[in-house]
């Protein structure tokens, strides 16, 4: 029998409490408090240690301890470090400027580096540029290194506009330990770029770029001071494009896991929001990750099916609140004795009892080691606070949205055969014969009136729940369940997006 090799998604979803494969089971830790992996995830301990190790290997200080203390005091591991590349007229400078304003970061351009007044290196660069009409790669990288060491770049990060221009520059930047977190490459057909470049105009005061066709300013004051930049003729643009294409195919392999190509042949605002969304994402970490998943949604949204799929693929403990209560009664446990009277009277089980049953299950070692997927609880803000107060904090929360009409269709047409116990759906899985159809029964819970009551109750509390669980992921669950599962799976495997104001 061939063993399947563990893929990256499997490795990243290993429980933090799982014993090492080579460890003897008798010597493995038998109980790991849930607070330990939660602390590691909350404060990104693994990423912190990994980053410090990277900095030590890159800079190789003679005395590592003071170096690490200084690095930690900078507290800049999450500031923007972005490279934006693209052919002439692709709009990379505009996108870079907009990102810079939105992220409160620093825009690094070749012209600015050369024009710096209080830098002896920049003075050398200006003389070199005036003589040679271009800047050597060595001089450019030295200017970048000098600029990125300054306080504002250390605190607020940086965005490199059109740098590196060659593979040589890309490798020189990497050698110095200058590592971008996100690289964006804008792409558009050459014919579009040539046409776009011919209409380009620049405001000499703000350096904003305008276009005679696509983006002409409404204020006459701005229009009157616009200038035609040099080097935008059709022939000059074609030559620049040829050089760009020759270089870019050699640059891209330097950034295999942090690269995103965006189609620039669309409105600039659309390009910007795609770029912004990308730079707000965290790249997948190698840190051990124990999923604690909460599925919220109205009755009939498919929570049980999605929970079962997650449990099956990733070995998570499937915790269905209602099912737990039924099992406690069936097992005649001490909690079951407390629950039984409420079941007999068809009354709601008090939250205090539910929490005891849930707490017992979520505290068991398989839940701590493998992770869990919870559904059916909490249903309101009070229950969410209770769950949180006991230390059971989900690290992924999904809201499954389904239109009212679709839920009605899913639930009110369900039927059961009292003879065989077979379940049918009058639309999706109709009974094979008229004889069977005639004896089918509907569960009283599936009547339209009951379904409406449950949906109203869910949506009455859902807004407060979404606000309580800040990093929620909302999904359209009115589609093929395996498509929904792929979205949920992606939301678990990939880090949550950063919240940028």
C-alpha positions as a Python dict, from the first residue, in 0.01 Angstrom:
ca = {
    (1, 'X'): (0, 0, 0),
    (2, 'X'): (144, 338, -104),
    (3, 'X'): (154, 603, 166),
    (4, 'X'): (45, 950, 64),
    (5, 'X'): (311, 1216, 117),
    (6, 'X'): (205, 1496, 347),
    (7, 'X'): (144, 1817, 153),
    (8, 'X'): (207, 2169, 284),
    (9, 'X'): (-152, 2209, 395),
    (10, 'X'): (-131, 1890, 600),
    (11, 'X'): (195, 1998, 766),
    (12, 'X'): (69, 2342, 857),
    (13, 'X'): (-242, 2191, 1016),
    (14, 'X'): (-55, 1960, 1254),
    (15, 'X'): (-166, 2012, 1611),
    (16, 'X'): (76, 2203, 1829),
    (17, 'X'): (40, 1932, 2090),
    (18, 'X'): (104, 1638, 1856),
    (19, 'X'): (405, 1426, 1960),
    (20, 'X'): (703, 1410, 1725),
    (21, 'X'): (697, 1109, 1491),
    (22, 'X'): (1026, 982, 1629),
    (23, 'X'): (919, 1019, 1991),
    (24, 'X'): (826, 716, 2197),
    (25, 'X'): (457, 738, 2283),
    (26, 'X'): (534, 653, 2647),
    (27, 'X'): (760, 958, 2679),
    (28, 'X'): (538, 1195, 2480),
    (29, 'X'): (359, 1470, 2675),
    (30, 'X'): (17, 1342, 2778),
    (31, 'X'): (-156, 1667, 2849),
    (32, 'X'): (-91, 2007, 2698),
    (33, 'X'): (-309, 2291, 2830),
    (34, 'X'): (-505, 2458, 2547),
    (35, 'X'): (-363, 2793, 2660),
    (36, 'X'): (-14, 2700, 2534),
    (37, 'X'): (-82, 2666, 2160),
    (38, 'X'): (-329, 2955, 2181),
    (39, 'X'): (-60, 3177, 2330),
    (40, 'X'): (184, 3078, 2057),
    (41, 'X'): (-66, 3159, 1783),
    (42, 'X'): (-188, 3483, 1941),
    (43, 'X'): (159, 3630, 1983),
    (44, 'X'): (311, 3468, 1671),
    (45, 'X'): (590, 3314, 1875),
    (46, 'X'): (705, 3079, 1597),
    (47, 'X'): (724, 3360, 1340),
    (48, 'X'): (904, 3582, 1593),
    (49, 'X'): (1175, 3321, 1654),
    (50, 'X'): (1203, 3246, 1281),
    (51, 'X'): (1245, 3616, 1198),
    (52, 'X'): (1513, 3665, 1465),
    (53, 'X'): (1707, 3366, 1330),
    (54, 'X'): (1684, 3507, 975),
    (55, 'X'): (1816, 3845, 1092),
    (56, 'X'): (2109, 3680, 1271),
    (57, 'X'): (2207, 3479, 964),
    (58, 'X'): (2174, 3779, 730),
    (59, 'X'): (2364, 4034, 941),
    (60, 'X'): (2592, 3796, 1137),
    (61, 'X'): (2661, 4037, 1426),
    (62, 'X'): (2963, 3972, 1649),
    (63, 'X'): (2743, 3997, 1958),
    (64, 'X'): (2398, 3849, 1881),
    (65, 'X'): (2222, 3947, 2205),
    (66, 'X'): (2242, 4330, 2176),
    (67, 'X'): (2162, 4294, 1805),
    (68, 'X'): (1844, 4096, 1878),
    (69, 'X'): (1740, 4340, 2152),
    (70, 'X'): (1779, 4628, 1907),
    (71, 'X'): (1585, 4436, 1641),
    (72, 'X'): (1298, 4362, 1880),
    (73, 'X'): (1284, 4725, 1995),
    (74, 'X'): (1233, 4836, 1634),
    (75, 'X'): (908, 4633, 1631),
    (76, 'X'): (885, 4656, 1252),
    (77, 'X'): (837, 4295, 1144),
    (78, 'X'): (497, 4378, 993),
    (79, 'X'): (564, 4711, 821),
    (80, 'X'): (514, 4721, 442),
    (81, 'X'): (809, 4598, 236),
    (82, 'X'): (679, 4606, -119),
    (83, 'X'): (827, 4596, -468),
    (84, 'X'): (614, 4713, -762),
    (85, 'X'): (735, 4626, -1110),
    (86, 'X'): (583, 4675, -1451),
    (87, 'X'): (648, 4795, -1805),
    (88, 'X'): (640, 5165, -1904),
    (89, 'X'): (288, 5317, -1883),
    (90, 'X'): (154, 5024, -1678),
    (91, 'X'): (67, 5265, -1395),
    (92, 'X'): (315, 5128, -1141),
    (93, 'X'): (410, 5472, -1008),
    (94, 'X'): (45, 5569, -960),
    (95, 'X'): (-30, 5242, -779),
    (96, 'X'): (287, 5280, -570),
    (97, 'X'): (188, 5635, -468),
    (98, 'X'): (-167, 5531, -376),
    (99, 'X'): (-42, 5236, -171),
    (100, 'X'): (208, 5464, -3),
    (101, 'X'): (-66, 5707, 104),
    (102, 'X'): (-300, 5428, 217),
    (103, 'X'): (-35, 5240, 415),
    (104, 'X'): (146, 5554, 543),
    (105, 'X'): (469, 5413, 407),
    (106, 'X'): (769, 5554, 214),
    (107, 'X'): (791, 5559, -164),
    (108, 'X'): (1140, 5485, -297),
    (109, 'X'): (1206, 5601, -656),
    (110, 'X'): (1531, 5629, -849),
    (111, 'X'): (1479, 6003, -913),
    (112, 'X'): (1429, 6071, -541),
    (113, 'X'): (1737, 5873, -443),
    (114, 'X'): (1954, 6073, -683),
    (115, 'X'): (1802, 6407, -579),
    (116, 'X'): (1863, 6367, -203),
    (117, 'X'): (2036, 6681, -71),
    (118, 'X'): (2218, 6568, 242),
    (119, 'X'): (2380, 6255, 106),
    (120, 'X'): (2735, 6244, -26),
    (121, 'X'): (2645, 5918, -200),
    (122, 'X'): (2356, 6089, -381),
    (123, 'X'): (2594, 6367, -489),
    (124, 'X'): (2823, 6106, -644),
    (125, 'X'): (2520, 5946, -808),
    (126, 'X'): (2409, 6280, -960),
    (127, 'X'): (2750, 6340, -1115),
    (128, 'X'): (2755, 5984, -1248),
    (129, 'X'): (2406, 6021, -1392),
    (130, 'X'): (2485, 6354, -1559),
    (131, 'X'): (2789, 6202, -1725),
    (132, 'X'): (2658, 5855, -1817),
    (133, 'X'): (2281, 5930, -1843),
    (134, 'X'): (2214, 5623, -1628),
    (135, 'X'): (2300, 5485, -1285),
    (136, 'X'): (2520, 5182, -1225),
    (137, 'X'): (2356, 4894, -1038),
    (138, 'X'): (2618, 4908, -761),
    (139, 'X'): (2555, 5278, -698),
    (140, 'X'): (2176, 5236, -710),
    (141, 'X'): (2178, 4951, -456),
    (142, 'X'): (2405, 5151, -223),
    (143, 'X'): (2160, 5443, -241),
    (144, 'X'): (1870, 5207, -158),
    (145, 'X'): (2061, 5054, 133),
    (146, 'X'): (2140, 5400, 272),
    (147, 'X'): (1777, 5513, 239),
    (148, 'X'): (1623, 5202, 395),
    (149, 'X'): (1839, 5237, 706),
    (150, 'X'): (1679, 5573, 788),
    (151, 'X'): (1433, 5596, 1075),
    (152, 'X'): (1115, 5656, 871),
    (153, 'X'): (1177, 5348, 654),
    (154, 'X'): (1257, 5137, 960),
    (155, 'X'): (935, 5246, 1135),
    (156, 'X'): (691, 5270, 843),
    (157, 'X'): (837, 5041, 581),
    (158, 'X'): (895, 5108, 212),
    (159, 'X'): (767, 5062, -143),
    (160, 'X'): (1023, 5027, -422),
    (161, 'X'): (886, 5170, -748),
    (162, 'X'): (1032, 4990, -1051),
    (163, 'X'): (1331, 4854, -859),
    (164, 'X'): (1500, 4612, -925),
    (165, 'X'): (1531, 4670, -1300),
    (166, 'X'): (1757, 4370, -1367),
    (167, 'X'): (1831, 4028, -1220),
    (168, 'X'): (2172, 4157, -1114),
    (169, 'X'): (2004, 4425, -901),
    (170, 'X'): (1756, 4171, -758),
    (171, 'X'): (2041, 3945, -643),
    (172, 'X'): (2242, 4237, -502),
    (173, 'X'): (1938, 4347, -301),
    (174, 'X'): (1886, 3995, -165),
    (175, 'X'): (2256, 3964, -73),
    (176, 'X'): (2223, 4273, 146),
    (177, 'X'): (1932, 4115, 332),
    (178, 'X'): (1673, 4354, 183),
    (179, 'X'): (1377, 4118, 147),
    (180, 'X'): (1036, 4239, 28),
    (181, 'X'): (727, 4069, 166),
    (182, 'X'): (515, 4135, -142),
    (183, 'X'): (615, 4176, -506),
    (184, 'X'): (354, 4307, -751),
    (185, 'X'): (405, 4289, -1127),
    (186, 'X'): (167, 4487, -1348),
    (187, 'X'): (98, 4344, -1693),
    (188, 'X'): (-75, 4475, -2007),
    (189, 'X'): (-46, 4428, -2388),
    (190, 'X'): (231, 4634, -2551),
    (191, 'X'): (-15, 4801, -2790),
    (192, 'X'): (-219, 4930, -2496),
    (193, 'X'): (94, 5054, -2319),
    (194, 'X'): (225, 5242, -2625),
    (195, 'X'): (-112, 5415, -2675),
    (196, 'X'): (-135, 5493, -2304),
    (197, 'X'): (216, 5637, -2290),
    (198, 'X'): (153, 5887, -2569),
    (199, 'X'): (-115, 6062, -2360),
    (200, 'X'): (81, 6072, -2034),
    (201, 'X'): (119, 6409, -1858),
    (202, 'X'): (288, 6492, -1524),
    (203, 'X'): (208, 6753, -1261),
    (204, 'X'): (551, 6897, -1166),
    (205, 'X'): (426, 7006, -824),
    (206, 'X'): (259, 6688, -695),
    (207, 'X'): (420, 6442, -941),
    (208, 'X'): (74, 6295, -997),
    (209, 'X'): (40, 6136, -1341),
    (210, 'X'): (-256, 6221, -1567),
    (211, 'X'): (-370, 6115, -1912),
    (212, 'X'): (-523, 6316, -2193),
    (213, 'X'): (-790, 6049, -2252),
    (214, 'X'): (-834, 5839, -1938),
    (215, 'X'): (-760, 6074, -1649),
    (216, 'X'): (-772, 6442, -1741),
    (217, 'X'): (-792, 6679, -1439),
    (218, 'X'): (-1106, 6887, -1400),
    (219, 'X'): (-926, 7185, -1241),
    (220, 'X'): (-790, 7432, -1494),
    (221, 'X'): (-503, 7526, -1259),
    (222, 'X'): (-371, 7169, -1268),
    (223, 'X'): (-429, 7135, -1644),
    (224, 'X'): (-227, 7449, -1714),
    (225, 'X'): (84, 7331, -1533),
    (226, 'X'): (93, 6974, -1671),
    (227, 'X'): (407, 6879, -1860),
    (228, 'X'): (481, 6627, -2133),
    (229, 'X'): (746, 6386, -1998),
    (230, 'X'): (1041, 6288, -2212),
    (231, 'X'): (1082, 5952, -2379),
    (232, 'X'): (714, 5877, -2451),
    (233, 'X'): (718, 5857, -2831),
    (234, 'X'): (603, 5532, -2991),
    (235, 'X'): (956, 5431, -3090),
    (236, 'X'): (1107, 5516, -2750),
    (237, 'X'): (829, 5329, -2568),
    (238, 'X'): (872, 5022, -2790),
    (239, 'X'): (1246, 5016, -2717),
    (240, 'X'): (1183, 5043, -2342),
    (241, 'X'): (925, 4763, -2359),
    (242, 'X'): (1172, 4538, -2539),
    (243, 'X'): (1432, 4597, -2269),
    (244, 'X'): (1173, 4546, -1991),
    (245, 'X'): (1056, 4210, -2130),
    (246, 'X'): (1417, 4096, -2164),
    (247, 'X'): (1485, 4173, -1798),
    (248, 'X'): (1157, 4083, -1622),
    (249, 'X'): (1169, 3712, -1714),
    (250, 'X'): (1503, 3692, -1532),
    (251, 'X'): (1385, 3891, -1229),
    (252, 'X'): (1068, 3693, -1151),
    (253, 'X'): (1243, 3368, -1042),
    (254, 'X'): (1405, 3566, -759),
    (255, 'X'): (1061, 3605, -592),
    (256, 'X'): (885, 3268, -634),
    (257, 'X'): (652, 3268, -332),
    (258, 'X'): (573, 3636, -282),
    (259, 'X'): (483, 3739, -637),
    (260, 'X'): (147, 3846, -775),
    (261, 'X'): (81, 3947, -1138),
    (262, 'X'): (-207, 4194, -1183),
    (263, 'X'): (-369, 4284, -1514),
    (264, 'X'): (-308, 4658, -1561),
    (265, 'X'): (-542, 4683, -1862),
    (266, 'X'): (-838, 4782, -1643),
    (267, 'X'): (-944, 5090, -1446),
    (268, 'X'): (-666, 5214, -1218),
    (269, 'X'): (-892, 5193, -912),
    (270, 'X'): (-952, 4822, -975),
    (271, 'X'): (-578, 4761, -1009),
    (272, 'X'): (-517, 4949, -685),
    (273, 'X'): (-770, 4749, -483),
    (274, 'X'): (-629, 4420, -611),
    (275, 'X'): (-281, 4538, -513),
    (276, 'X'): (-403, 4658, -173),
    (277, 'X'): (-580, 4329, -104),
    (278, 'X'): (-261, 4139, -186),
    (279, 'X'): (-26, 4346, 31),
    (280, 'X'): (-269, 4307, 322),
    (281, 'X'): (-240, 3928, 310),
    (282, 'X'): (7, 3737, 524),
    (283, 'X'): (203, 3463, 354),
    (284, 'X'): (154, 3110, 479),
    (285, 'X'): (371, 3036, 780),
    (286, 'X'): (557, 2717, 868),
    (287, 'X'): (434, 2752, 1225),
    (288, 'X'): (243, 2457, 1376),
    (289, 'X'): (-123, 2545, 1357),
    (290, 'X'): (-411, 2382, 1543),
    (291, 'X'): (-740, 2484, 1381),
    (292, 'X'): (-1023, 2582, 1613),
    (293, 'X'): (-1304, 2644, 1371),
    (294, 'X'): (-1646, 2792, 1439),
    (295, 'X'): (-1917, 2756, 1175),
    (296, 'X'): (-2210, 2997, 1205),
    (297, 'X'): (-2513, 3010, 982),
    (298, 'X'): (-2890, 2975, 975),
    (299, 'X'): (-3062, 2640, 984),
    (300, 'X'): (-3014, 2466, 648),
    (301, 'X'): (-2692, 2649, 559),
    (302, 'X'): (-2489, 2327, 550),
    (303, 'X'): (-2288, 2364, 871),
    (304, 'X'): (-2308, 1993, 959),
    (305, 'X'): (-2188, 1882, 615),
    (306, 'X'): (-1896, 2128, 612),
    (307, 'X'): (-1797, 2022, 965),
    (308, 'X'): (-1800, 1657, 860),
    (309, 'X'): (-1583, 1733, 554),
    (310, 'X'): (-1330, 1923, 767),
    (311, 'X'): (-1322, 1647, 1028),
    (312, 'X'): (-1274, 1384, 758),
    (313, 'X'): (-992, 1561, 571),
    (314, 'X'): (-797, 1718, 856),
    (315, 'X'): (-883, 1495, 1152),
    (316, 'X'): (-1051, 1775, 1345),
    (317, 'X'): (-1289, 1681, 1625),
    (318, 'X'): (-1643, 1743, 1502),
    (319, 'X'): (-1831, 1911, 1787),
    (320, 'X'): (-2204, 1946, 1718),
    (321, 'X'): (-2361, 2106, 2024),
    (322, 'X'): (-2706, 1948, 1981),
    (323, 'X'): (-2556, 1606, 1916),
    (324, 'X'): (-2339, 1634, 2228),
    (325, 'X'): (-2648, 1693, 2442),
    (326, 'X'): (-2826, 1393, 2288),
    (327, 'X'): (-2522, 1171, 2346),
    (328, 'X'): (-2501, 1282, 2710),
    (329, 'X'): (-2865, 1175, 2761),
    (330, 'X'): (-2813, 847, 2571),
    (331, 'X'): (-2502, 766, 2779),
    (332, 'X'): (-2695, 839, 3100),
    (333, 'X'): (-2404, 1053, 3220),
    (334, 'X'): (-2432, 1297, 3508),
    (335, 'X'): (-2486, 1577, 3256),
    (336, 'X'): (-2740, 1360, 3075),
    (337, 'X'): (-2947, 1338, 3392),
    (338, 'X'): (-2957, 1718, 3408),
    (339, 'X'): (-3049, 1750, 3039),
    (340, 'X'): (-3316, 1475, 3025),
    (341, 'X'): (-3599, 1675, 3193),
    (342, 'X'): (-3559, 1959, 2944),
    (343, 'X'): (-3574, 1716, 2652),
    (344, 'X'): (-3889, 1554, 2792),
    (345, 'X'): (-4061, 1892, 2828),
    (346, 'X'): (-3924, 2011, 2491),
    (347, 'X'): (-3763, 2310, 2664),
    (348, 'X'): (-3433, 2483, 2585),
    (349, 'X'): (-3140, 2346, 2785),
    (350, 'X'): (-2987, 2623, 3003),
    (351, 'X'): (-2662, 2773, 2881),
    (352, 'X'): (-2484, 2679, 3205),
    (353, 'X'): (-2545, 2308, 3140),
    (354, 'X'): (-2455, 2336, 2771),
    (355, 'X'): (-2127, 2503, 2864),
    (356, 'X'): (-2034, 2222, 3104),
    (357, 'X'): (-2091, 1961, 2833),
    (358, 'X'): (-1902, 2165, 2572),
    (359, 'X'): (-1617, 2244, 2808),
    (360, 'X'): (-1572, 1877, 2890),
    (361, 'X'): (-1551, 1783, 2519),
    (362, 'X'): (-1328, 2070, 2405),
    (363, 'X'): (-1086, 2007, 2694),
    (364, 'X'): (-1023, 1645, 2596),
    (365, 'X'): (-678, 1569, 2461),
    (366, 'X'): (-788, 1490, 2105),
    (367, 'X'): (-953, 1833, 2079),
    (368, 'X'): (-641, 2008, 2211),
    (369, 'X'): (-402, 1815, 1988),
    (370, 'X'): (-600, 1784, 1665),
    (371, 'X'): (-817, 2094, 1683),
    (372, 'X'): (-1193, 2113, 1653),
    (373, 'X'): (-1480, 2238, 1440),
    (374, 'X'): (-1776, 2364, 1642),
    (375, 'X'): (-2127, 2428, 1511),
    (376, 'X'): (-2466, 2483, 1673),
    (377, 'X'): (-2314, 2705, 1943),
    (378, 'X'): (-2288, 2993, 2025),
    (379, 'X'): (-2620, 3125, 1900),
    (380, 'X'): (-2607, 3467, 2067),
    (381, 'X'): (-2362, 3715, 2220),
    (382, 'X'): (-2403, 3588, 2578),
    (383, 'X'): (-2312, 3235, 2474),
    (384, 'X'): (-2011, 3367, 2280),
    (385, 'X'): (-1887, 3550, 2591),
    (386, 'X'): (-1931, 3233, 2799),
    (387, 'X'): (-1734, 3026, 2550),
    (388, 'X'): (-1460, 3288, 2537),
    (389, 'X'): (-1439, 3320, 2917),
    (390, 'X'): (-1359, 2949, 2947),
    (391, 'X'): (-1066, 2982, 2707),
    (392, 'X'): (-1226, 2823, 2401),
    (393, 'X'): (-1147, 3085, 2141),
    (394, 'X'): (-1184, 2990, 1774),
    (395, 'X'): (-906, 3104, 1543),
    (396, 'X'): (-1125, 3080, 1233),
    (397, 'X'): (-1490, 3190, 1226),
    (398, 'X'): (-1703, 3136, 915),
    (399, 'X'): (-2052, 3274, 852),
    (400, 'X'): (-2240, 3069, 593),
    (401, 'X'): (-2495, 3292, 419),
    (402, 'X'): (-2790, 3141, 236),
    (403, 'X'): (-3094, 3333, 99),
    (404, 'X'): (-3424, 3271, 276),
    (405, 'X'): (-3588, 3112, -32),
    (406, 'X'): (-3302, 2864, -70),
    (407, 'X'): (-3329, 2755, 296),
    (408, 'X'): (-3703, 2708, 259),
    (409, 'X'): (-3641, 2496, -51),
    (410, 'X'): (-3372, 2290, 121),
    (411, 'X'): (-3567, 2212, 439),
    (412, 'X'): (-3941, 2216, 377),
    (413, 'X'): (-3913, 1958, 97),
    (414, 'X'): (-3729, 1704, 312),
    (415, 'X'): (-3916, 1381, 384),
    (416, 'X'): (-3852, 1048, 558),
    (417, 'X'): (-3983, 699, 481),
    (418, 'X'): (-4129, 559, 810),
    (419, 'X'): (-4090, 203, 681),
    (420, 'X'): (-3724, 200, 570),
    (421, 'X'): (-3593, 513, 746),
    (422, 'X'): (-3463, 639, 407),
    (423, 'X'): (-3445, 1017, 369),
    (424, 'X'): (-3567, 1192, 55),
    (425, 'X'): (-3596, 1542, -87),
    (426, 'X'): (-3890, 1609, -315),
    (427, 'X'): (-3670, 1816, -553),
    (428, 'X'): (-3313, 1684, -522),
    (429, 'X'): (-3375, 1321, -427),
    (430, 'X'): (-3738, 1229, -506),
    (431, 'X'): (-3877, 888, -404),
    (432, 'X'): (-3852, 626, -681),
    (433, 'X'): (-4219, 517, -672),
    (434, 'X'): (-4562, 669, -604),
    (435, 'X'): (-4616, 409, -332),
    (436, 'X'): (-4315, 532, -136),
    (437, 'X'): (-4406, 896, -198),
    (438, 'X'): (-4754, 838, -54),
    (439, 'X'): (-4621, 720, 281),
    (440, 'X'): (-4348, 982, 329),
    (441, 'X'): (-4361, 1200, 641),
    (442, 'X'): (-4231, 1548, 716),
    (443, 'X'): (-4043, 1623, 1037),
    (444, 'X'): (-4243, 1889, 1230),
    (445, 'X'): (-3918, 2091, 1253),
    (446, 'X'): (-3912, 2123, 872),
    (447, 'X'): (-4239, 2308, 835),
    (448, 'X'): (-4211, 2653, 679),
    (449, 'X'): (-4333, 2819, 999),
    (450, 'X'): (-4063, 2650, 1213),
    (451, 'X'): (-3790, 2724, 960),
    (452, 'X'): (-3887, 3093, 949),
    (453, 'X'): (-3875, 3115, 1329),
    (454, 'X'): (-3523, 2968, 1341),
    (455, 'X'): (-3395, 3191, 1062),
    (456, 'X'): (-3538, 3503, 1227),
    (457, 'X'): (-3369, 3403, 1553),
    (458, 'X'): (-3031, 3353, 1383),
    (459, 'X'): (-3032, 3682, 1194),
    (460, 'X'): (-3149, 3867, 1504),
    (461, 'X'): (-2822, 3769, 1675),
    (462, 'X'): (-2580, 3729, 1382),
    (463, 'X'): (-2469, 4093, 1363),
    (464, 'X'): (-2358, 4096, 1728),
    (465, 'X'): (-2174, 3767, 1678),
    (466, 'X'): (-1992, 3902, 1372),
    (467, 'X'): (-1884, 4209, 1569),
    (468, 'X'): (-1770, 3993, 1862),
    (469, 'X'): (-1559, 3765, 1642),
    (470, 'X'): (-1361, 4037, 1468),
    (471, 'X'): (-1180, 3828, 1205),
    (472, 'X'): (-1483, 3657, 1052),
    (473, 'X'): (-1498, 3518, 699),
    (474, 'X'): (-1838, 3542, 529),
    (475, 'X'): (-1915, 3291, 255),
    (476, 'X'): (-2194, 3239, 5),
    (477, 'X'): (-2318, 2893, 104),
    (478, 'X'): (-2588, 2888, -167),
    (479, 'X'): (-2370, 2689, -406),
    (480, 'X'): (-2226, 2342, -447),
    (481, 'X'): (-2118, 2221, -99),
    (482, 'X'): (-1775, 2115, -224),
    (483, 'X'): (-1717, 2464, -364),
    (484, 'X'): (-1810, 2605, -22),
    (485, 'X'): (-1568, 2357, 138),
    (486, 'X'): (-1284, 2479, -86),
    (487, 'X'): (-1343, 2837, 34),
    (488, 'X'): (-1349, 2724, 398),
    (489, 'X'): (-1036, 2517, 347),
    (490, 'X'): (-857, 2815, 192),
    (491, 'X'): (-965, 3033, 484),
    (492, 'X'): (-815, 2787, 732),
    (493, 'X'): (-488, 2712, 553),
    (494, 'X'): (-404, 3073, 466),
    (495, 'X'): (-333, 3339, 730),
    (496, 'X'): (-601, 3594, 805),
    (497, 'X'): (-562, 3924, 614),
    (498, 'X'): (-409, 4215, 800),
    (499, 'X'): (-642, 4495, 904),
    (500, 'X'): (-503, 4817, 757),
    (501, 'X'): (-692, 5138, 846),
}
